[in-house]
Amino acid sequence: MEKENLENLNKNDCLALTIRKEHRLIVANKAVKRTIIISVKTILAAICLTLLNIFV
């Protein structure tokens, strides 16, 4: 009986750690994607402003 409870506890801990790891990877992936998108938008805005300053 004690061994079964210990095995179930270990399975639950393992599942919780797996979910926690996956969640952290998802959050990190979203942060990287968002950073890249913001950087690209900033670069495009800088290029547009530079072109406007050249022609105006």
C-alpha positions, 0 to 999 in steps of 0.5 A: 500500500505504501509503495503504491502511494509512493509510486503515484506521488512520484508520477504526479511529481514527474507530471507536474515538473514536465508541465512546469518545464513546458510552460516555461518553454512556452513563455520563453518562446513567446517572449523571444517572438514578441521581442523579435516582432518589436525589434523589426517594427522599430527598425522599419519605423527608423527606416521610414523616418530616415527616408522621410527626413531625406526627401522632406 
